[in-house]
Amino acid sequence: MMKEYRWILLVSILFLFCFAFIYSLLTQDGLHPIIKNVQPSVVSILTYDIEGKNIGQGIGFFISQNGDIITAYHVLLGASSAEIKTIDGKRYPIVRIVAEDVESDLIRASVDIPQKFVHTLKIGDSIPDVGEKVIVIGNTLGLERTVSDGIISTVRETPKFGKIIQITAPISSNSSGSPVLNINGEIIGVATFQLTEGQNCNFAIPIEKVAKLLPSKVETFSQWGEGRTRNWISSAEGLYYTGIYFISIDDYKKALHYFKKAVEKNPLYADAYFQIGYCSNELGYYSEAIEAYKQVIKIRPDDADVHYNLGVIYGELGRYSEAIETFKQAIRIKPDFADAHYNLGIIYLIIEDKGSALDEYKILKDLDRNLANKLFNLIYK
């Protein structure tokens, strides 16, 4: 009857290490010309500590002719300096950070490189359908720009985040930030974290997130790096994103554990409380879910989604007057919240207030025709 929103952010903490499919297999599929064309746009990224010792590796790609690259945020995290290595073996320092999206594990950095050596990737217009082929250019077993292929297994839609792509193409731990390409050689996503708990889950952030990552600040690399540490994994954010991964594979008990650890680190972490509420509800811990959602409201009172989720639980528990008030609060914050109007109409029907349910139907007609028709059919069945 009702649905509950959940946020699934792509990012997580442990790595899945897989072998890439060998290059010759791809040439047999007629992909050799495409790969040859896009490889100059892809760069290896090397990171160093304060003493100049190599501490990490990743992948990036040119996004603009002025030398800006995109990579995964965690690739640069904890480094004192970093450089790229182009297909011809030349190295150029990363000098500035110009934009970042920590939640999406994306960062845009500026490289000190002559423009004539910059080859930008073409951005795809849309994400291919589930089952369609994708290509990933990354690093495997120390081999740079190895190519793997696979298919899109799932495209998840989440209310707060948008789309996240799950792919079958193997991605190694050194390949975070790799471009995920369609069969036309257009970038449609960026490889982020991979996790293994008996499952092969490789995730990519859709290119629409990259398109929004416009230059918004200018910090030297050293300025950006100050205060950031590789202890991020055990921080509140790191614990939160680990929990997000376990949500993505429907392991709510493990997810709940990490979200609770996150709020222990940061008692004002509203998103972590939200996920505690979500996981607790999925596990049938309704009292705990209600308390977690109430905690979110204390921290972030104007969050329509948390009021909505709380209304869902009240409805499932038969606490209809509380459900009505909570859905109304969600609607006061977000008047065009179609799902809240629909579920409010359902509650009115349960308490046999057909007139109020009809009022919600009239509002829904201008917001969501499908939900309006569903409610109408329930009113007059």
C-alpha positions as a Python dict, from the first residue, in 0.01 Angstrom:
ca = {
    (1, 'M'): (0, 0, 0),
    (2, 'M'): (274, 241, 94),
    (3, 'K'): (632, 278, -6),
    (4, 'E'): (922, 419, 190),
    (5, 'Y'): (1202, 625, 43),
    (6, 'R'): (1556, 510, 95),
    (7, 'W'): (1881, 675, 4),
    (8, 'I'): (2142, 465, -160),
    (9, 'L'): (2455, 650, -227),
    (10, 'L'): (2715, 460, -409),
    (11, 'V'): (3005, 486, -219),
    (12, 'S'): (3143, 236, 28),
    (13, 'I'): (3465, 133, 192),
    (14, 'L'): (3614, -210, 110),
    (15, 'F'): (3748, -303, -232),
    (16, 'L'): (3671, -586, -472),
    (17, 'F'): (3977, -701, -670),
    (18, 'C'): (3899, -867, -999),
    (19, 'F'): (4095, -967, -1311),
    (20, 'A'): (4020, -769, -1627),
    (21, 'F'): (3912, -938, -1948),
    (22, 'I'): (4203, -940, -2187),
    (23, 'Y'): (4223, -681, -2459),
    (24, 'S'): (4210, -929, -2747),
    (25, 'L'): (3860, -1038, -2653),
    (26, 'L'): (3739, -685, -2703),
    (27, 'T'): (3904, -651, -3042),
    (28, 'Q'): (3706, -953, -3155),
    (29, 'D'): (3389, -762, -3074),
    (30, 'G'): (3496, -478, -3301),
    (31, 'L'): (3571, -244, -3011),
    (32, 'H'): (3938, -188, -3090),
    (33, 'P'): (3885, 141, -3282),
    (34, 'I'): (3667, 281, -3004),
    (35, 'I'): (3916, 191, -2731),
    (36, 'K'): (4208, 325, -2932),
    (37, 'N'): (4021, 654, -2970),
    (38, 'V'): (3933, 702, -2602),
    (39, 'Q'): (4252, 576, -2433),
    (40, 'P'): (4441, 909, -2475),
    (41, 'S'): (4169, 1073, -2264),
    (42, 'V'): (4230, 838, -1972),
    (43, 'V'): (4512, 900, -1724),
    (44, 'S'): (4665, 708, -1438),
    (45, 'I'): (4679, 896, -1109),
    (46, 'L'): (4964, 850, -861),
    (47, 'T'): (4944, 989, -508),
    (48, 'Y'): (5227, 1058, -263),
    (49, 'D'): (5276, 1126, 106),
    (50, 'I'): (5466, 1422, 250),
    (51, 'E'): (5797, 1238, 199),
    (52, 'G'): (5723, 1170, -168),
    (53, 'K'): (5647, 801, -120),
    (54, 'N'): (5383, 655, -349),
    (55, 'I'): (5076, 571, -139),
    (56, 'G'): (4805, 507, -395),
    (57, 'Q'): (4688, 483, -751),
    (58, 'G'): (4370, 545, -946),
    (59, 'I'): (4229, 651, -1277),
    (60, 'G'): (4094, 979, -1412),
    (61, 'F'): (3993, 1130, -1742),
    (62, 'F'): (4001, 1471, -1905),
    (63, 'I'): (3672, 1659, -1884),
    (64, 'S'): (3778, 1996, -2028),
    (65, 'Q'): (4040, 2130, -2265),
    (66, 'N'): (4202, 2340, -1991),
    (67, 'G'): (4335, 2025, -1822),
    (68, 'D'): (4062, 1949, -1568),
    (69, 'I'): (4021, 1581, -1483),
    (70, 'I'): (3754, 1383, -1302),
    (71, 'T'): (3834, 1102, -1063),
    (72, 'A'): (3695, 939, -749),
    (73, 'Y'): (3724, 1156, -439),
    (74, 'H'): (3883, 881, -233),
    (75, 'V'): (4168, 842, -485),
    (76, 'L'): (4315, 1176, -377),
    (77, 'L'): (4211, 1157, -13),
    (78, 'G'): (4506, 1161, 226),
    (79, 'A'): (4767, 1253, -35),
    (80, 'S'): (5015, 1538, 7),
    (81, 'S'): (5070, 1556, -368),
    (82, 'A'): (4953, 1382, -682),
    (83, 'E'): (5029, 1358, -1051),
    (84, 'I'): (4880, 1211, -1363),
    (85, 'K'): (5049, 984, -1614),
    (86, 'T'): (4930, 1009, -1973),
    (87, 'I'): (4921, 736, -2234),
    (88, 'D'): (5263, 840, -2367),
    (89, 'G'): (5418, 802, -2021),
    (90, 'K'): (5453, 1174, -1945),
    (91, 'R'): (5372, 1295, -1594),
    (92, 'Y'): (5207, 1621, -1491),
    (93, 'P'): (5126, 1745, -1140),
    (94, 'I'): (4775, 1800, -1009),
    (95, 'V'): (4792, 2159, -894),
    (96, 'R'): (4440, 2257, -789),
    (97, 'I'): (4107, 2120, -672),
    (98, 'V'): (3824, 2310, -840),
    (99, 'A'): (3511, 2114, -738),
    (100, 'E'): (3413, 1816, -524),
    (101, 'D'): (3107, 1609, -440),
    (102, 'V'): (3200, 1402, -137),
    (103, 'E'): (2860, 1230, -121),
    (104, 'S'): (2901, 1103, -477),
    (105, 'D'): (3274, 1025, -434),
    (106, 'L'): (3366, 1260, -718),
    (107, 'I'): (3628, 1532, -750),
    (108, 'R'): (3740, 1766, -1027),
    (109, 'A'): (4107, 1860, -1029),
    (110, 'S'): (4320, 2084, -1249),
    (111, 'V'): (4640, 1950, -1404),
    (112, 'D'): (4937, 2157, -1514),
    (113, 'I'): (4954, 2028, -1873),
    (114, 'P'): (4978, 2197, -2215),
    (115, 'Q'): (4637, 2204, -2381),
    (116, 'K'): (4768, 2038, -2697),
    (117, 'F'): (4816, 1717, -2498),
    (118, 'V'): (4462, 1715, -2361),
    (119, 'H'): (4206, 1480, -2515),
    (120, 'T'): (3860, 1507, -2363),
    (121, 'L'): (3603, 1230, -2355),
    (122, 'K'): (3268, 1268, -2524),
    (123, 'I'): (2981, 1265, -2275),
    (124, 'G'): (2688, 1033, -2345),
    (125, 'D'): (2334, 1166, -2355),
    (126, 'S'): (2182, 889, -2147),
    (127, 'I'): (2250, 573, -1951),
    (128, 'P'): (2216, 256, -2164),
    (129, 'D'): (1938, 18, -2075),
    (130, 'V'): (1986, -272, -1835),
    (131, 'G'): (2157, -556, -2021),
    (132, 'E'): (2346, -334, -2261),
    (133, 'K'): (2723, -354, -2291),
    (134, 'V'): (2966, -119, -2115),
    (135, 'I'): (3345, -80, -2123),
    (136, 'V'): (3576, 18, -1835),
    (137, 'I'): (3933, 139, -1883),
    (138, 'G'): (4137, 99, -1566),
    (139, 'N'): (4442, -57, -1400),
    (140, 'T'): (4472, -425, -1317),
    (141, 'L'): (4769, -608, -1161),
    (142, 'G'): (4988, -302, -1222),
    (143, 'L'): (4896, -293, -1591),
    (144, 'E'): (4779, 51, -1695),
    (145, 'R'): (4475, 111, -1915),
    (146, 'T'): (4357, -248, -1917),
    (147, 'V'): (4011, -283, -2062),
    (148, 'S'): (3722, -484, -1923),
    (149, 'D'): (3368, -515, -2044),
    (150, 'G'): (3036, -623, -1903),
    (151, 'I'): (2676, -517, -1894),
    (152, 'I'): (2458, -285, -1690),
    (153, 'S'): (2291, -513, -1438),
    (154, 'T'): (2086, -253, -1251),
    (155, 'V'): (2009, 116, -1257),
    (156, 'R'): (1881, 219, -916),
    (157, 'E'): (1674, 534, -865),
    (158, 'T'): (1688, 696, -522),
    (159, 'P'): (1490, 1002, -412),
    (160, 'K'): (1771, 1209, -266),
    (161, 'F'): (2056, 1092, -483),
    (162, 'G'): (1922, 1007, -826),
    (163, 'K'): (2053, 716, -1032),
    (164, 'I'): (2336, 479, -949),
    (165, 'I'): (2461, 217, -1195),
    (166, 'Q'): (2556, -139, -1107),
    (167, 'I'): (2773, -312, -1366),
    (168, 'T'): (2923, -656, -1416),
    (169, 'A'): (3251, -532, -1569),
    (170, 'P'): (3538, -621, -1332),
    (171, 'I'): (3697, -321, -1161),
    (172, 'S'): (4016, -354, -959),
    (173, 'S'): (4109, -156, -649),
    (174, 'N'): (4349, 58, -853),
    (175, 'S'): (4079, 156, -1100),
    (176, 'S'): (3858, 386, -895),
    (177, 'G'): (3774, 689, -1107),
    (178, 'S'): (3775, 489, -1430),
    (179, 'P'): (3538, 602, -1704),
    (180, 'V'): (3251, 367, -1782),
    (181, 'L'): (3176, 390, -2153),
    (182, 'N'): (2897, 283, -2384),
    (183, 'I'): (2971, 97, -2707),
    (184, 'N'): (3005, 430, -2889),
    (185, 'G'): (3295, 531, -2666),
    (186, 'E'): (3091, 791, -2478),
    (187, 'I'): (3128, 819, -2102),
    (188, 'I'): (2813, 730, -1910),
    (189, 'G'): (2953, 687, -1558),
    (190, 'V'): (3251, 690, -1321),
    (191, 'A'): (3363, 376, -1136),
    (192, 'T'): (3370, 420, -760),
    (193, 'F'): (3404, 173, -472),
    (194, 'Q'): (3360, -197, -502),
    (195, 'L'): (3276, -430, -217),
    (196, 'T'): (3280, -802, -168),
    (197, 'E'): (3074, -993, 84),
    (198, 'G'): (3029, -1301, -128),
    (199, 'Q'): (2891, -1082, -407),
    (200, 'N'): (3036, -907, -710),
    (201, 'C'): (2905, -551, -685),
    (202, 'N'): (3066, -282, -897),
    (203, 'F'): (2911, 63, -893),
    (204, 'A'): (2937, 370, -1110),
    (205, 'I'): (2813, 722, -1058),
    (206, 'P'): (2617, 840, -1362),
    (207, 'I'): (2762, 1110, -1582),
    (208, 'E'): (2484, 1353, -1486),
    (209, 'K'): (2661, 1392, -1152),
    (210, 'V'): (2984, 1478, -1331),
    (211, 'A'): (2803, 1734, -1546),
    (212, 'K'): (2699, 1915, -1229),
    (213, 'L'): (3055, 1915, -1094),
    (214, 'L'): (3140, 2258, -1234),
    (215, 'P'): (3439, 2462, -1115),
    (216, 'S'): (3319, 2634, -799),
    (217, 'K'): (3637, 2698, -601),
    (218, 'V'): (4010, 2716, -646),
    (219, 'E'): (4231, 2553, -385),
    (220, 'T'): (4585, 2440, -432),
    (221, 'F'): (4624, 2068, -382),
    (222, 'S'): (4809, 2123, -55),
    (223, 'Q'): (4536, 2358, 74),
    (224, 'W'): (4269, 2105, -11),
    (225, 'G'): (4461, 1824, 155),
    (226, 'E'): (4502, 2000, 489),
    (227, 'G'): (4291, 1835, 757),
    (228, 'R'): (4194, 1541, 535),
    (229, 'T'): (4322, 1204, 644),
    (230, 'R'): (4319, 843, 545),
    (231, 'N'): (4134, 773, 869),
    (232, 'W'): (3822, 868, 673),
    (233, 'I'): (3727, 501, 658),
    (234, 'S'): (3670, 494, 1035),
    (235, 'S'): (3512, 839, 1044),
    (236, 'A'): (3139, 904, 1069),
    (237, 'E'): (3121, 952, 691),
    (238, 'G'): (3320, 638, 620),
    (239, 'L'): (3098, 432, 850),
    (240, 'Y'): (2791, 586, 690),
    (241, 'Y'): (2896, 489, 339),
    (242, 'T'): (2975, 137, 452),
    (243, 'G'): (2619, 118, 580),
    (244, 'I'): (2494, 246, 245),
    (245, 'Y'): (2665, -43, 72),
    (246, 'F'): (2495, -299, 294),
    (247, 'I'): (2161, -134, 222),
    (248, 'S'): (2232, -175, -148),
    (249, 'I'): (2256, -555, -102),
    (250, 'D'): (1960, -558, 140),
    (251, 'D'): (2167, -658, 444),
    (252, 'Y'): (1985, -428, 685),
    (253, 'K'): (2133, -571, 1005),
    (254, 'K'): (2489, -496, 898),
    (255, 'A'): (2383, -159, 760),
    (256, 'L'): (2215, -71, 1090),
    (257, 'H'): (2534, -154, 1278),
    (258, 'Y'): (2740, 92, 1072),
    (259, 'F'): (2482, 370, 1089),
    (260, 'K'): (2473, 340, 1467),
    (261, 'K'): (2851, 362, 1474),
    (262, 'A'): (2829, 673, 1256),
    (263, 'V'): (2599, 856, 1499),
    (264, 'E'): (2825, 756, 1786),
    (265, 'K'): (3099, 946, 1604),
    (266, 'N'): (2867, 1234, 1512),
    (267, 'P'): (2547, 1265, 1719),
    (268, 'L'): (2413, 1529, 1476),
    (269, 'Y'): (2449, 1311, 1165),
    (270, 'A'): (2092, 1344, 1035),
    (271, 'D'): (2143, 1121, 729),
    (272, 'A'): (2272, 838, 948),
    (273, 'Y'): (1968, 865, 1176),
    (274, 'F'): (1749, 857, 865),
    (275, 'Q'): (1907, 530, 758),
    (276, 'I'): (1874, 389, 1109),
    (277, 'G'): (1504, 458, 1075),
    (278, 'Y'): (1487, 297, 734),
    (279, 'C'): (1679, -18, 832),
    (280, 'S'): (1493, -54, 1160),
    (281, 'N'): (1161, -40, 977),
    (282, 'E'): (1278, -303, 727),
    (283, 'L'): (1377, -527, 1019),
    (284, 'G'): (1048, -471, 1201),
    (285, 'Y'): (1202, -262, 1479),
    (286, 'Y'): (923, -5, 1458),
    (287, 'S'): (980, 177, 1788),
    (288, 'E'): (1347, 219, 1706),
    (289, 'A'): (1258, 343, 1358),
    (290, 'I'): (1018, 602, 1495),
    (291, 'E'): (1274, 733, 1743),
    (292, 'A'): (1540, 756, 1473),
    (293, 'Y'): (1310, 952, 1240),
    (294, 'K'): (1214, 1183, 1526),
    (295, 'Q'): (1583, 1246, 1583),
    (296, 'V'): (1619, 1350, 1218),
    (297, 'I'): (1328, 1591, 1258),
    (298, 'K'): (1498, 1751, 1560),
    (299, 'I'): (1811, 1809, 1354),
    (300, 'R'): (1643, 1883, 1020),
    (301, 'P'): (1276, 1977, 1079),
    (302, 'D'): (1206, 2076, 718),
    (303, 'D'): (1290, 1739, 563),
    (304, 'A'): (971, 1627, 390),
    (305, 'D'): (1100, 1276, 326),
    (306, 'V'): (1152, 1193, 692),
    (307, 'H'): (802, 1313, 780),
    (308, 'Y'): (673, 1096, 498),
    (309, 'N'): (861, 788, 616),
    (310, 'L'): (738, 842, 969),
    (311, 'G'): (384, 863, 833),
    (312, 'V'): (434, 531, 655),
    (313, 'I'): (527, 360, 981),
    (314, 'Y'): (236, 514, 1169),
    (315, 'G'): (5, 391, 894),
    (316, 'E'): (146, 39, 907),
    (317, 'L'): (99, 37, 1286),
    (318, 'G'): (-260, 156, 1262),
    (319, 'R'): (-181, 489, 1430),
    (320, 'Y'): (-391, 672, 1176),
    (321, 'S'): (-431, 1013, 1340),
    (322, 'E'): (-53, 1039, 1376),
    (323, 'A'): (-8, 921, 1016),
    (324, 'I'): (-247, 1188, 889),
    (325, 'E'): (-71, 1467, 1077),
    (326, 'T'): (272, 1349, 967),
    (327, 'F'): (175, 1322, 599),
    (328, 'K'): (20, 1668, 623),
    (329, 'Q'): (345, 1801, 762),
    (330, 'A'): (535, 1649, 470),
    (331, 'I'): (291, 1820, 234),
    (332, 'R'): (324, 2155, 413),
    (333, 'I'): (697, 2137, 353),
    (334, 'K'): (663, 2005, -2),
    (335, 'P'): (316, 2078, -147),
    (336, 'D'): (374, 1878, -466),
    (337, 'F'): (475, 1561, -278),
    (338, 'A'): (260, 1319, -477),
    (339, 'D'): (333, 1009, -270),
    (340, 'A'): (241, 1189, 50),
    (341, 'H'): (-92, 1301, -102),
    (342, 'Y'): (-158, 946, -223),
    (343, 'N'): (-84, 782, 111),
    (344, 'L'): (-280, 1047, 295),
    (345, 'G'): (-573, 956, 70),
    (346, 'I'): (-525, 588, 157),
    (347, 'I'): (-538, 665, 530),
    (348, 'Y'): (-858, 866, 480),
    (349, 'L'): (-1011, 564, 306),
    (350, 'I'): (-907, 336, 591),
    (351, 'I'): (-1087, 558, 843),
    (352, 'E'): (-1381, 585, 600),
    (353, 'D'): (-1341, 954, 522),
    (354, 'K'): (-1414, 927, 151),
    (355, 'G'): (-1460, 1303, 109),
    (356, 'S'): (-1108, 1383, 228),
    (357, 'A'): (-970, 1100, 12),
    (358, 'L'): (-1145, 1255, -288),
    (359, 'D'): (-984, 1590, -208),
    (360, 'E'): (-642, 1422, -226),
    (361, 'Y'): (-741, 1266, -558),
    (362, 'K'): (-823, 1608, -700),
    (363, 'I'): (-481, 1738, -598),
    (364, 'L'): (-307, 1429, -738),
    (365, 'K'): (-462, 1478, -1082),
    (366, 'D'): (-221, 1767, -1139),
    (367, 'L'): (78, 1596, -977),
    (368, 'D'): (82, 1231, -1080),
    (369, 'R'): (-188, 1089, -1308),
    (370, 'N'): (-101, 726, -1231),
    (371, 'L'): (-126, 772, -854),
    (372, 'A'): (-443, 973, -901),
    (373, 'N'): (-603, 692, -1100),
    (374, 'K'): (-499, 434, -841),
    (375, 'L'): (-654, 637, -563),
    (376, 'F'): (-968, 699, -768),
    (377, 'N'): (-1013, 328, -829),
    (378, 'L'): (-980, 258, -457),
    (379, 'I'): (-1232, 528, -371),
    (380, 'Y'): (-1495, 393, -611),
    (381, 'K'): (-1422, 22, -614),
}
